[in-house]
């Protein structure tokens, strides 16, 4: 499985069963001890996701994406720092102007009982 560190790979593509939107996930398992590097990786990954959509490559790889709304979702393991939240707010404007949406959520810890 690829993650935020694999900036040139798509981590996961799926279709939301409720909204019918195509979801491009970015799996972010990194903590924020090196905040500058972490934000840089997210920026590179999101930029490459935008290129993937704008070039229509997504339709070759995932034909079900054609004509659907596309959402990039950053799925993080650790809470975002203040600077990371500012970055997400800033990049959301860029993503929205490209016709996509951006969201972030957190990994859910699975219970193993």
Jmol script that loads the backbone (N, CA, C; Angstrom):
load data "model"
ATOM      1  N   UNK A   1       0.843  -1.178   0.000  1.00  0.00           N
ATOM      2  CA  UNK A   1       0.000   0.000   0.000  1.00  0.00           C
ATOM      3  C   UNK A   1       0.890   1.245   0.000  1.00  0.00           C
ATOM      4  N   UNK A   2       0.553   2.189  -0.831  1.00  0.00           N
ATOM      5  CA  UNK A   2       1.322   3.431  -0.843  1.00  0.00           C
ATOM      6  C   UNK A   2       0.760   4.400   0.198  1.00  0.00           C
ATOM      7  N   UNK A   3       1.569   5.404   0.526  1.00  0.00           N
ATOM      8  CA  UNK A   3       1.198   6.392   1.544  1.00  0.00           C
ATOM      9  C   UNK A   3       1.639   7.770   1.080  1.00  0.00           C
ATOM     10  N   UNK A   4       1.495   8.727   1.964  1.00  0.00           N
ATOM     11  CA  UNK A   4       1.859  10.112   1.664  1.00  0.00           C
ATOM     12  C   UNK A   4       3.309  10.233   1.197  1.00  0.00           C
ATOM     13  N   UNK A   5       4.162   9.336   1.640  1.00  0.00           N
ATOM     14  CA  UNK A   5       5.570   9.392   1.242  1.00  0.00           C
ATOM     15  C   UNK A   5       5.785   8.999  -0.219  1.00  0.00           C
ATOM     16  N   UNK A   6       4.866   8.255  -0.786  1.00  0.00           N
ATOM     17  CA  UNK A   6       4.945   7.843  -2.192  1.00  0.00           C
ATOM     18  C   UNK A   6       4.239   8.903  -3.039  1.00  0.00           C
ATOM     19  N   UNK A   7       4.899  10.047  -3.214  1.00  0.00           N
ATOM     20  CA  UNK A   7       4.234  11.219  -3.794  1.00  0.00           C
ATOM     21  C   UNK A   7       3.788  11.022  -5.236  1.00  0.00           C
ATOM     22  N   UNK A   8       4.340  10.056  -5.938  1.00  0.00           N
ATOM     23  CA  UNK A   8       3.979   9.843  -7.341  1.00  0.00           C
ATOM     24  C   UNK A   8       2.991   8.691  -7.538  1.00  0.00           C
ATOM     25  N   UNK A   9       2.421   8.194  -6.447  1.00  0.00           N
ATOM     26  CA  UNK A   9       1.457   7.096  -6.533  1.00  0.00           C
ATOM     27  C   UNK A   9       0.117   7.528  -5.945  1.00  0.00           C
ATOM     28  N   UNK A  10      -0.950   6.953  -6.481  1.00  0.00           N
ATOM     29  CA  UNK A  10      -2.287   7.148  -5.925  1.00  0.00           C
ATOM     30  C   UNK A  10      -2.477   6.078  -4.852  1.00  0.00           C
ATOM     31  N   UNK A  11      -2.798   6.505  -3.634  1.00  0.00           N
ATOM     32  CA  UNK A  11      -2.909   5.553  -2.530  1.00  0.00           C
ATOM     33  C   UNK A  11      -4.137   4.653  -2.669  1.00  0.00           C
ATOM     34  N   UNK A  12      -5.289   5.241  -2.999  1.00  0.00           N
ATOM     35  CA  UNK A  12      -6.513   4.446  -3.172  1.00  0.00           C
ATOM     36  C   UNK A  12      -7.555   5.265  -3.920  1.00  0.00           C
ATOM     37  N   UNK A  13      -8.352   4.568  -4.725  1.00  0.00           N
ATOM     38  CA  UNK A  13      -9.475   5.178  -5.444  1.00  0.00           C
ATOM     39  C   UNK A  13     -10.713   4.355  -5.128  1.00  0.00           C
ATOM     40  N   UNK A  14     -11.803   5.047  -4.817  1.00  0.00           N
ATOM     41  CA  UNK A  14     -13.060   4.346  -4.563  1.00  0.00           C
ATOM     42  C   UNK A  14     -14.228   5.255  -4.935  1.00  0.00           C
ATOM     43  N   UNK A  15     -15.420   4.700  -4.884  1.00  0.00           N
ATOM     44  CA  UNK A  15     -16.634   5.478  -5.112  1.00  0.00           C
ATOM     45  C   UNK A  15     -17.445   5.458  -3.821  1.00  0.00           C
ATOM     46  N   UNK A  16     -17.800   6.639  -3.335  1.00  0.00           N
ATOM     47  CA  UNK A  16     -18.635   6.755  -2.145  1.00  0.00           C
ATOM     48  C   UNK A  16     -20.037   6.249  -2.489  1.00  0.00           C
ATOM     49  N   UNK A  17     -20.518   5.263  -1.756  1.00  0.00           N
ATOM     50  CA  UNK A  17     -21.813   4.647  -2.069  1.00  0.00           C
ATOM     51  C   UNK A  17     -22.983   5.604  -1.871  1.00  0.00           C
ATOM     52  N   UNK A  18     -22.847   6.566  -0.957  1.00  0.00           N
ATOM     53  CA  UNK A  18     -23.940   7.501  -0.696  1.00  0.00           C
ATOM     54  C   UNK A  18     -23.972   8.648  -1.701  1.00  0.00           C
ATOM     55  N   UNK A  19     -22.827   9.297  -1.919  1.00  0.00           N
ATOM     56  CA  UNK A  19     -22.784  10.486  -2.782  1.00  0.00           C
ATOM     57  C   UNK A  19     -22.482  10.159  -4.240  1.00  0.00           C
ATOM     58  N   UNK A  20     -21.935   8.968  -4.485  1.00  0.00           N
ATOM     59  CA  UNK A  20     -21.483   8.547  -5.816  1.00  0.00           C
ATOM     60  C   UNK A  20     -20.257   9.335  -6.288  1.00  0.00           C
ATOM     61  N   UNK A  21     -19.615  10.071  -5.371  1.00  0.00           N
ATOM     62  CA  UNK A  21     -18.379  10.787  -5.690  1.00  0.00           C
ATOM     63  C   UNK A  21     -17.216   9.804  -5.753  1.00  0.00           C
ATOM     64  N   UNK A  22     -16.227  10.136  -6.569  1.00  0.00           N
ATOM     65  CA  UNK A  22     -14.988   9.362  -6.603  1.00  0.00           C
ATOM     66  C   UNK A  22     -14.073   9.923  -5.516  1.00  0.00           C
ATOM     67  N   UNK A  23     -13.529   9.052  -4.687  1.00  0.00           N
ATOM     68  CA  UNK A  23     -12.662   9.454  -3.586  1.00  0.00           C
ATOM     69  C   UNK A  23     -11.235   9.020  -3.901  1.00  0.00           C
ATOM     70  N   UNK A  24     -10.323   9.987  -3.877  1.00  0.00           N
ATOM     71  CA  UNK A  24      -8.890   9.711  -3.991  1.00  0.00           C
ATOM     72  C   UNK A  24      -8.298   9.886  -2.595  1.00  0.00           C
ATOM     73  N   UNK A  25      -7.915   8.784  -1.976  1.00  0.00           N
ATOM     74  CA  UNK A  25      -7.383   8.847  -0.616  1.00  0.00           C
ATOM     75  C   UNK A  25      -5.879   9.048  -0.605  1.00  0.00           C
ATOM     76  N   UNK A  26      -5.442   9.835   0.365  1.00  0.00           N
ATOM     77  CA  UNK A  26      -4.024   9.967   0.699  1.00  0.00           C
ATOM     78  C   UNK A  26      -3.893   9.442   2.122  1.00  0.00           C
ATOM     79  N   UNK A  27      -3.142   8.367   2.294  1.00  0.00           N
ATOM     80  CA  UNK A  27      -2.951   7.783   3.614  1.00  0.00           C
ATOM     81  C   UNK A  27      -1.714   8.392   4.264  1.00  0.00           C
ATOM     82  N   UNK A  28      -1.954   9.144   5.329  1.00  0.00           N
ATOM     83  CA  UNK A  28      -0.898   9.900   6.000  1.00  0.00           C
ATOM     84  C   UNK A  28      -0.652   9.315   7.388  1.00  0.00           C
ATOM     85  N   UNK A  29       0.374   8.499   7.487  1.00  0.00           N
ATOM     86  CA  UNK A  29       0.710   7.816   8.734  1.00  0.00           C
ATOM     87  C   UNK A  29       1.785   8.545   9.539  1.00  0.00           C
ATOM     88  N   UNK A  30       2.282   9.658   9.023  1.00  0.00           N
ATOM     89  CA  UNK A  30       3.412  10.347   9.647  1.00  0.00           C
ATOM     90  C   UNK A  30       2.976  11.244  10.803  1.00  0.00           C
ATOM     91  N   UNK A  31       3.833  11.325  11.824  1.00  0.00           N
ATOM     92  CA  UNK A  31       3.579  12.305  12.879  1.00  0.00           C
ATOM     93  C   UNK A  31       4.090  13.668  12.399  1.00  0.00           C
ATOM     94  N   UNK A  32       3.995  14.662  13.226  1.00  0.00           N
ATOM     95  CA  UNK A  32       4.334  16.027  12.799  1.00  0.00           C
ATOM     96  C   UNK A  32       5.657  16.513  13.386  1.00  0.00           C
ATOM     97  N   UNK A  33       6.544  15.587  13.758  1.00  0.00           N
ATOM     98  CA  UNK A  33       7.828  15.988  14.337  1.00  0.00           C
ATOM     99  C   UNK A  33       8.683  16.764  13.341  1.00  0.00           C
ATOM    100  N   UNK A  34       8.529  16.497  12.045  1.00  0.00           N
ATOM    101  CA  UNK A  34       9.203  17.282  11.004  1.00  0.00           C
ATOM    102  C   UNK A  34       8.103  17.933  10.156  1.00  0.00           C
ATOM    103  N   UNK A  35       7.512  18.962  10.730  1.00  0.00           N
ATOM    104  CA  UNK A  35       6.339  19.599  10.132  1.00  0.00           C
ATOM    105  C   UNK A  35       6.595  20.123   8.723  1.00  0.00           C
ATOM    106  N   UNK A  36       7.733  20.754   8.515  1.00  0.00           N
ATOM    107  CA  UNK A  36       8.036  21.332   7.202  1.00  0.00           C
ATOM    108  C   UNK A  36       8.082  20.242   6.123  1.00  0.00           C
ATOM    109  N   UNK A  37       8.775  19.155   6.400  1.00  0.00           N
ATOM    110  CA  UNK A  37       8.876  18.051   5.451  1.00  0.00           C
ATOM    111  C   UNK A  37       7.508  17.411   5.217  1.00  0.00           C
ATOM    112  N   UNK A  38       6.740  17.264   6.277  1.00  0.00           N
ATOM    113  CA  UNK A  38       5.425  16.639   6.204  1.00  0.00           C
ATOM    114  C   UNK A  38       4.490  17.460   5.310  1.00  0.00           C
ATOM    115  N   UNK A  39       4.457  18.763   5.510  1.00  0.00           N
ATOM    116  CA  UNK A  39       3.625  19.635   4.677  1.00  0.00           C
ATOM    117  C   UNK A  39       4.098  19.584   3.230  1.00  0.00           C
ATOM    118  N   UNK A  40       5.405  19.543   3.026  1.00  0.00           N
ATOM    119  CA  UNK A  40       5.948  19.451   1.662  1.00  0.00           C
ATOM    120  C   UNK A  40       5.473  18.158   0.976  1.00  0.00           C
ATOM    121  N   UNK A  41       5.504  17.043   1.695  1.00  0.00           N
ATOM    122  CA  UNK A  41       5.030  15.774   1.128  1.00  0.00           C
ATOM    123  C   UNK A  41       3.550  15.854   0.761  1.00  0.00           C
ATOM    124  N   UNK A  42       2.749  16.428   1.647  1.00  0.00           N
ATOM    125  CA  UNK A  42       1.321  16.584   1.350  1.00  0.00           C
ATOM    126  C   UNK A  42       1.106  17.462   0.124  1.00  0.00           C
ATOM    127  N   UNK A  43       1.872  18.537   0.042  1.00  0.00           N
ATOM    128  CA  UNK A  43       1.750  19.440  -1.104  1.00  0.00           C
ATOM    129  C   UNK A  43       2.088  18.712  -2.405  1.00  0.00           C
ATOM    130  N   UNK A  44       3.179  17.964  -2.411  1.00  0.00           N
ATOM    131  CA  UNK A  44       3.581  17.208  -3.601  1.00  0.00           C
ATOM    132  C   UNK A  44       2.525  16.169  -3.973  1.00  0.00           C
ATOM    133  N   UNK A  45       2.026  15.473  -2.977  1.00  0.00           N
ATOM    134  CA  UNK A  45       1.037  14.420  -3.221  1.00  0.00           C
ATOM    135  C   UNK A  45      -0.244  15.018  -3.798  1.00  0.00           C
ATOM    136  N   UNK A  46      -0.735  16.101  -3.203  1.00  0.00           N
ATOM    137  CA  UNK A  46      -1.966  16.733  -3.687  1.00  0.00           C
ATOM    138  C   UNK A  46      -1.764  17.282  -5.090  1.00  0.00           C
ATOM    139  N   UNK A  47      -0.617  17.889  -5.352  1.00  0.00           N
ATOM    140  CA  UNK A  47      -0.315  18.396  -6.698  1.00  0.00           C
ATOM    141  C   UNK A  47      -0.357  17.262  -7.715  1.00  0.00           C
ATOM    142  N   UNK A  48       0.216  16.129  -7.376  1.00  0.00           N
ATOM    143  CA  UNK A  48       0.201  14.983  -8.294  1.00  0.00           C
ATOM    144  C   UNK A  48      -1.202  14.407  -8.466  1.00  0.00           C
ATOM    145  N   UNK A  49      -2.015  14.447  -7.430  1.00  0.00           N
ATOM    146  CA  UNK A  49      -3.407  14.015  -7.564  1.00  0.00           C
ATOM    147  C   UNK A  49      -4.152  14.942  -8.517  1.00  0.00           C
ATOM    148  N   UNK A  50      -3.919  16.250  -8.401  1.00  0.00           N
ATOM    149  CA  UNK A  50      -4.557  17.204  -9.319  1.00  0.00           C
ATOM    150  C   UNK A  50      -4.142  16.932 -10.763  1.00  0.00           C
ATOM    151  N   UNK A  51      -2.864  16.673 -10.981  1.00  0.00           N
ATOM    152  CA  UNK A  51      -2.380  16.353 -12.332  1.00  0.00           C
ATOM    153  C   UNK A  51      -3.037  15.079 -12.854  1.00  0.00           C
ATOM    154  N   UNK A  52      -3.192  14.097 -11.991  1.00  0.00           N
ATOM    155  CA  UNK A  52      -3.817  12.821 -12.334  1.00  0.00           C
ATOM    156  C   UNK A  52      -5.244  13.034 -12.838  1.00  0.00           C
ATOM    157  N   UNK A  53      -5.964  13.950 -12.197  1.00  0.00           N
ATOM    158  CA  UNK A  53      -7.347  14.234 -12.587  1.00  0.00           C
ATOM    159  C   UNK A  53      -7.393  15.131 -13.819  1.00  0.00           C
ATOM    160  N   UNK A  54      -6.622  16.223 -13.801  1.00  0.00           N
ATOM    161  CA  UNK A  54      -6.675  17.198 -14.892  1.00  0.00           C
ATOM    162  C   UNK A  54      -6.213  16.613 -16.224  1.00  0.00           C
ATOM    163  N   UNK A  55      -5.298  15.660 -16.189  1.00  0.00           N
ATOM    164  CA  UNK A  55      -4.816  15.021 -17.420  1.00  0.00           C
ATOM    165  C   UNK A  55      -5.787  13.953 -17.930  1.00  0.00           C
ATOM    166  N   UNK A  56      -6.832  13.682 -17.155  1.00  0.00           N
ATOM    167  CA  UNK A  56      -7.823  12.637 -17.459  1.00  0.00           C
ATOM    168  C   UNK A  56      -7.251  11.226 -17.318  1.00  0.00           C
ATOM    169  N   UNK A  57      -6.041  11.119 -16.778  1.00  0.00           N
ATOM    170  CA  UNK A  57      -5.462   9.795 -16.540  1.00  0.00           C
ATOM    171  C   UNK A  57      -6.360   8.975 -15.612  1.00  0.00           C
ATOM    172  N   UNK A  58      -7.030   9.660 -14.701  1.00  0.00           N
ATOM    173  CA  UNK A  58      -7.935   8.967 -13.779  1.00  0.00           C
ATOM    174  C   UNK A  58      -8.977   8.150 -14.543  1.00  0.00           C
ATOM    175  N   UNK A  59      -9.452   8.672 -15.683  1.00  0.00           N
ATOM    176  CA  UNK A  59     -10.479   7.966 -16.458  1.00  0.00           C
ATOM    177  C   UNK A  59      -9.926   6.722 -17.150  1.00  0.00           C
ATOM    178  N   UNK A  60      -8.632   6.720 -17.439  1.00  0.00           N
ATOM    179  CA  UNK A  60      -8.001   5.520 -18.006  1.00  0.00           C
ATOM    180  C   UNK A  60      -7.803   4.451 -16.939  1.00  0.00           C
ATOM    181  N   UNK A  61      -7.386   4.887 -15.760  1.00  0.00           N
ATOM    182  CA  UNK A  61      -7.105   3.965 -14.664  1.00  0.00           C
ATOM    183  C   UNK A  61      -8.394   3.499 -13.987  1.00  0.00           C
ATOM    184  N   UNK A  62      -9.354   4.412 -13.883  1.00  0.00           N
ATOM    185  CA  UNK A  62     -10.599   4.151 -13.156  1.00  0.00           C
ATOM    186  C   UNK A  62     -11.765   4.710 -13.970  1.00  0.00           C
ATOM    187  N   UNK A  63     -12.213   3.964 -14.992  1.00  0.00           N
ATOM    188  CA  UNK A  63     -13.255   4.464 -15.906  1.00  0.00           C
ATOM    189  C   UNK A  63     -14.534   4.941 -15.215  1.00  0.00           C
ATOM    190  N   UNK A  64     -14.839   4.400 -14.033  1.00  0.00           N
ATOM    191  CA  UNK A  64     -16.039   4.827 -13.303  1.00  0.00           C
ATOM    192  C   UNK A  64     -15.975   6.291 -12.873  1.00  0.00           C
ATOM    193  N   UNK A  65     -14.816   6.917 -12.975  1.00  0.00           N
ATOM    194  CA  UNK A  65     -14.665   8.312 -12.561  1.00  0.00           C
ATOM    195  C   UNK A  65     -15.262   9.291 -13.565  1.00  0.00           C
ATOM    196  N   UNK A  66     -15.451   8.841 -14.776  1.00  0.00           N
ATOM    197  CA  UNK A  66     -15.911   9.743 -15.833  1.00  0.00           C
ATOM    198  C   UNK A  66     -17.255  10.373 -15.467  1.00  0.00           C
ATOM    199  N   UNK A  67     -17.274  11.709 -15.462  1.00  0.00           N
ATOM    200  CA  UNK A  67     -18.495  12.457 -15.192  1.00  0.00           C
ATOM    201  C   UNK A  67     -18.879  12.583 -13.732  1.00  0.00           C
ATOM    202  N   UNK A  68     -18.065  12.052 -12.835  1.00  0.00           N
ATOM    203  CA  UNK A  68     -18.390  12.108 -11.406  1.00  0.00           C
ATOM    204  C   UNK A  68     -17.595  13.206 -10.708  1.00  0.00           C
ATOM    205  N   UNK A  69     -18.140  13.681  -9.592  1.00  0.00           N
ATOM    206  CA  UNK A  69     -17.406  14.617  -8.740  1.00  0.00           C
ATOM    207  C   UNK A  69     -16.253  13.860  -8.098  1.00  0.00           C
ATOM    208  N   UNK A  70     -15.144  14.572  -7.912  1.00  0.00           N
ATOM    209  CA  UNK A  70     -13.960  13.929  -7.344  1.00  0.00           C
ATOM    210  C   UNK A  70     -13.547  14.650  -6.071  1.00  0.00           C
ATOM    211  N   UNK A  71     -13.275  13.855  -5.051  1.00  0.00           N
ATOM    212  CA  UNK A  71     -12.856  14.390  -3.758  1.00  0.00           C
ATOM    213  C   UNK A  71     -11.520  13.772  -3.376  1.00  0.00           C
ATOM    214  N   UNK A  72     -10.589  14.613  -2.954  1.00  0.00           N
ATOM    215  CA  UNK A  72      -9.330  14.142  -2.377  1.00  0.00           C
ATOM    216  C   UNK A  72      -9.529  14.127  -0.872  1.00  0.00           C
ATOM    217  N   UNK A  73      -9.230  13.007  -0.252  1.00  0.00           N
ATOM    218  CA  UNK A  73      -9.383  12.892   1.195  1.00  0.00           C
ATOM    219  C   UNK A  73      -8.051  12.483   1.819  1.00  0.00           C
ATOM    220  N   UNK A  74      -7.532  13.349   2.681  1.00  0.00           N
ATOM    221  CA  UNK A  74      -6.315  13.051   3.429  1.00  0.00           C
ATOM    222  C   UNK A  74      -6.754  12.329   4.700  1.00  0.00           C
ATOM    223  N   UNK A  75      -6.351  11.064   4.816  1.00  0.00           N
ATOM    224  CA  UNK A  75      -6.702  10.258   5.983  1.00  0.00           C
ATOM    225  C   UNK A  75      -5.457  10.185   6.865  1.00  0.00           C
ATOM    226  N   UNK A  76      -5.493  10.919   7.981  1.00  0.00           N
ATOM    227  CA  UNK A  76      -4.308  11.082   8.821  1.00  0.00           C
ATOM    228  C   UNK A  76      -4.368  10.200  10.066  1.00  0.00           C
ATOM    229  N   UNK A  77      -3.205   9.799  10.519  1.00  0.00           N
ATOM    230  CA  UNK A  77      -3.101   9.037  11.762  1.00  0.00           C
ATOM    231  C   UNK A  77      -3.017   9.975  12.962  1.00  0.00           C
ATOM    232  N   UNK A  78      -2.377  11.137  12.758  1.00  0.00           N
ATOM    233  CA  UNK A  78      -2.148  12.079  13.851  1.00  0.00           C
ATOM    234  C   UNK A  78      -2.901  13.380  13.610  1.00  0.00           C
ATOM    235  N   UNK A  79      -3.329  14.018  14.690  1.00  0.00           N
ATOM    236  CA  UNK A  79      -4.001  15.316  14.586  1.00  0.00           C
ATOM    237  C   UNK A  79      -3.105  16.312  13.884  1.00  0.00           C
ATOM    238  N   UNK A  80      -3.725  17.171  13.080  1.00  0.00           N
ATOM    239  CA  UNK A  80      -2.974  18.169  12.324  1.00  0.00           C
ATOM    240  C   UNK A  80      -2.546  19.317  13.236  1.00  0.00           C
ATOM    241  N   UNK A  81      -1.367  19.843  12.983  1.00  0.00           N
ATOM    242  CA  UNK A  81      -0.876  21.003  13.723  1.00  0.00           C
ATOM    243  C   UNK A  81      -1.569  22.255  13.195  1.00  0.00           C
ATOM    244  N   UNK A  82      -1.352  23.372  13.876  1.00  0.00           N
ATOM    245  CA  UNK A  82      -1.908  24.641  13.412  1.00  0.00           C
ATOM    246  C   UNK A  82      -1.454  24.985  12.007  1.00  0.00           C
ATOM    247  N   UNK A  83      -0.161  24.814  11.733  1.00  0.00           N
ATOM    248  CA  UNK A  83       0.352  25.100  10.388  1.00  0.00           C
ATOM    249  C   UNK A  83      -0.210  24.130   9.352  1.00  0.00           C
ATOM    250  N   UNK A  84      -0.408  22.892   9.738  1.00  0.00           N
ATOM    251  CA  UNK A  84      -0.986  21.914   8.813  1.00  0.00           C
ATOM    252  C   UNK A  84      -2.430  22.285   8.483  1.00  0.00           C
ATOM    253  N   UNK A  85      -3.174  22.738   9.479  1.00  0.00           N
ATOM    254  CA  UNK A  85      -4.554  23.171   9.234  1.00  0.00           C
ATOM    255  C   UNK A  85      -4.589  24.381   8.304  1.00  0.00           C
ATOM    256  N   UNK A  86      -3.645  25.305   8.496  1.00  0.00           N
ATOM    257  CA  UNK A  86      -3.552  26.468   7.598  1.00  0.00           C
ATOM    258  C   UNK A  86      -3.234  26.008   6.177  1.00  0.00           C
ATOM    259  N   UNK A  87      -2.334  25.045   6.046  1.00  0.00           N
ATOM    260  CA  UNK A  87      -1.989  24.509   4.729  1.00  0.00           C
ATOM    261  C   UNK A  87      -3.217  23.881   4.073  1.00  0.00           C
ATOM    262  N   UNK A  88      -3.946  23.057   4.819  1.00  0.00           N
ATOM    263  CA  UNK A  88      -5.142  22.401   4.277  1.00  0.00           C
ATOM    264  C   UNK A  88      -6.157  23.448   3.828  1.00  0.00           C
ATOM    265  N   UNK A  89      -6.347  24.495   4.620  1.00  0.00           N
ATOM    266  CA  UNK A  89      -7.288  25.557   4.243  1.00  0.00           C
ATOM    267  C   UNK A  89      -6.845  26.238   2.955  1.00  0.00           C
ATOM    268  N   UNK A  90      -5.556  26.494   2.838  1.00  0.00           N
ATOM    269  CA  UNK A  90      -5.020  27.156   1.647  1.00  0.00           C
ATOM    270  C   UNK A  90      -5.141  26.270   0.411  1.00  0.00           C
ATOM    271  N   UNK A  91      -4.754  25.023   0.539  1.00  0.00           N
ATOM    272  CA  UNK A  91      -4.774  24.116  -0.611  1.00  0.00           C
ATOM    273  C   UNK A  91      -6.210  23.749  -1.001  1.00  0.00           C
ATOM    274  N   UNK A  92      -7.136  23.826  -0.055  1.00  0.00           N
ATOM    275  CA  UNK A  92      -8.540  23.564  -0.375  1.00  0.00           C
ATOM    276  C   UNK A  92      -9.034  24.541  -1.432  1.00  0.00           C
ATOM    277  N   UNK A  93      -8.611  25.794  -1.340  1.00  0.00           N
ATOM    278  CA  UNK A  93      -9.000  26.797  -2.342  1.00  0.00           C
ATOM    279  C   UNK A  93      -8.482  26.406  -3.723  1.00  0.00           C
ATOM    280  N   UNK A  94      -7.246  25.956  -3.796  1.00  0.00           N
ATOM    281  CA  UNK A  94      -6.653  25.537  -5.068  1.00  0.00           C
ATOM    282  C   UNK A  94      -7.395  24.335  -5.639  1.00  0.00           C
ATOM    283  N   UNK A  95      -7.651  23.362  -4.793  1.00  0.00           N
ATOM    284  CA  UNK A  95      -8.333  22.143  -5.225  1.00  0.00           C
ATOM    285  C   UNK A  95      -9.753  22.472  -5.697  1.00  0.00           C
ATOM    286  N   UNK A  96     -10.436  23.328  -4.960  1.00  0.00           N
ATOM    287  CA  UNK A  96     -11.798  23.725  -5.327  1.00  0.00           C
ATOM    288  C   UNK A  96     -11.818  24.459  -6.658  1.00  0.00           C
ATOM    289  N   UNK A  97     -10.832  25.329  -6.877  1.00  0.00           N
ATOM    290  CA  UNK A  97     -10.789  26.061  -8.150  1.00  0.00           C
ATOM    291  C   UNK A  97     -10.517  25.123  -9.328  1.00  0.00           C
ATOM    292  N   UNK A  98      -9.971  23.936  -9.053  1.00  0.00           N
ATOM    293  CA  UNK A  98      -9.742  22.935 -10.099  1.00  0.00           C
ATOM    294  C   UNK A  98     -10.970  22.042 -10.303  1.00  0.00           C
ATOM    295  N   UNK A  99     -12.037  22.300  -9.536  1.00  0.00           N
ATOM    296  CA  UNK A  99     -13.273  21.539  -9.704  1.00  0.00           C
ATOM    297  C   UNK A  99     -13.385  20.301  -8.835  1.00  0.00           C
ATOM    298  N   UNK A 100     -12.488  20.148  -7.877  1.00  0.00           N
ATOM    299  CA  UNK A 100     -12.509  19.013  -6.964  1.00  0.00           C
ATOM    300  C   UNK A 100     -12.813  19.521  -5.566  1.00  0.00           C
ATOM    301  N   UNK A 101     -12.934  18.607  -4.624  1.00  0.00           N
ATOM    302  CA  UNK A 101     -13.046  19.011  -3.228  1.00  0.00           C
ATOM    303  C   UNK A 101     -11.963  18.295  -2.430  1.00  0.00           C
ATOM    304  N   UNK A 102     -11.697  18.831  -1.248  1.00  0.00           N
ATOM    305  CA  UNK A 102     -10.655  18.277  -0.376  1.00  0.00           C
ATOM    306  C   UNK A 102     -11.226  18.142   1.020  1.00  0.00           C
ATOM    307  N   UNK A 103     -10.918  17.036   1.650  1.00  0.00           N
ATOM    308  CA  UNK A 103     -11.382  16.781   3.004  1.00  0.00           C
ATOM    309  C   UNK A 103     -10.257  16.080   3.752  1.00  0.00           C
ATOM    310  N   UNK A 104     -10.343  16.095   5.061  1.00  0.00           N
ATOM    311  CA  UNK A 104      -9.392  15.297   5.834  1.00  0.00           C
ATOM    312  C   UNK A 104     -10.136  14.613   6.972  1.00  0.00           C
ATOM    313  N   UNK A 105      -9.639  13.449   7.327  1.00  0.00           N
ATOM    314  CA  UNK A 105     -10.224  12.673   8.408  1.00  0.00           C
ATOM    315  C   UNK A 105      -9.087  11.929   9.107  1.00  0.00           C
ATOM    316  N   UNK A 106      -9.449  11.094  10.043  1.00  0.00           N
ATOM    317  CA  UNK A 106      -8.439  10.372  10.811  1.00  0.00           C
ATOM    318  C   UNK A 106      -8.685   8.873  10.732  1.00  0.00           C
ATOM    319  N   UNK A 107      -7.574   8.107  10.803  1.00  0.00           N
ATOM    320  CA  UNK A 107      -7.687   6.651  10.851  1.00  0.00           C
ATOM    321  C   UNK A 107      -8.550   6.280  12.048  1.00  0.00           C
ATOM    322  N   UNK A 108      -9.384   5.292  11.869  1.00  0.00           N
ATOM    323  CA  UNK A 108     -10.169   4.786  12.988  1.00  0.00           C
ATOM    324  C   UNK A 108      -9.458   3.567  13.534  1.00  0.00           C
ATOM    325  N   UNK A 109      -9.234   3.586  14.822  1.00  0.00           N
ATOM    326  CA  UNK A 109      -8.573   2.453  15.454  1.00  0.00           C
ATOM    327  C   UNK A 109      -9.563   1.295  15.553  1.00  0.00           C
ATOM    328  N   UNK A 110      -9.150   0.156  15.049  1.00  0.00           N
ATOM    329  CA  UNK A 110     -10.006  -1.025  15.090  1.00  0.00           C
ATOM    330  C   UNK A 110      -9.846  -1.750  16.421  1.00  0.00           C
ATOM    331  N   UNK A 111     -10.958  -2.173  16.964  1.00  0.00           N
ATOM    332  CA  UNK A 111     -10.907  -2.961  18.193  1.00  0.00           C
ATOM    333  C   UNK A 111     -10.678  -4.416  17.823  1.00  0.00           C
ATOM    334  N   UNK A 112      -9.816  -5.055  18.549  1.00  0.00           N
ATOM    335  CA  UNK A 112      -9.532  -6.472  18.288  1.00  0.00           C
ATOM    336  C   UNK A 112      -9.806  -7.280  19.553  1.00  0.00           C
ATOM    337  N   UNK A 113     -11.047  -7.588  19.771  1.00  0.00           N
ATOM    338  CA  UNK A 113     -11.427  -8.376  20.956  1.00  0.00           C
ATOM    339  C   UNK A 113     -12.061  -9.667  20.534  1.00  0.00           C
TER     340      UNK A 113
END
end "model"
wireframe off; spacefill off
backbone 0.3
color backbone group
